[in-house]
């Protein structure tokens, strides 16, 4: 049994009647929840797949003390609605608030719920597209960042070129073993010898 405080009891006979009508209409509907005698939630969905929350949202409707002479207070504060962008939430609430303003002075909770069930599918579809686009952009940016070449690092040192005399002195430092001597260590002597003999001794 639901226990409500005096604050939660509808303020007028008309509100009591509306509460009874809502209970009668939505009896057995798992989407409708009576949080208190003046606050209700309804899970609006545009998908036949119960697992697909991307096409659903939970609408909260609460009656202020002056209701229905003032509009019902509507919100999307449920944790269930975290998949909705701030832009989508703002759009939904603006549209529902307009409907509420047009029904001031009358019982409007049923009207607001049914309007939301039939008129906001395009807004929800746009939210899905925006979410997919945003996810793609983030993935692209992450991929680009990961693939950037490293621009910093040690520069390749320029190899120093040795003169012939330097090569000769370097060769003299090595021992008597030819395989320990750098390639070309005796080029200078060979060329000098050929210039004197004309290459006769090599034939």
Secondary structure as GFF3:
##gff-version 3
##sequence-region A 1 203
A	DSSP	three_ten_helix	6	8	.	.	.	ID=ss1
A	DSSP	alpha_helix	13	25	.	.	.	ID=ss2
A	DSSP	beta_strand	32	36	.	.	.	ID=ss3
A	DSSP	beta_strand	39	45	.	.	.	ID=ss4
A	DSSP	three_ten_helix	53	55	.	.	.	ID=ss5
A	DSSP	beta_strand	56	62	.	.	.	ID=ss6
A	DSSP	beta_strand	73	75	.	.	.	ID=ss7
A	DSSP	three_ten_helix	79	83	.	.	.	ID=ss8
A	DSSP	alpha_helix	86	102	.	.	.	ID=ss9
A	DSSP	alpha_helix	109	119	.	.	.	ID=ss10
A	DSSP	alpha_helix	121	146	.	.	.	ID=ss11
A	DSSP	alpha_helix	164	173	.	.	.	ID=ss12
A	DSSP	three_ten_helix	178	180	.	.	.	ID=ss13
A	DSSP	alpha_helix	187	197	.	.	.	ID=ss14
A	DSSP	three_ten_helix	200	202	.	.	.	ID=ss15
###
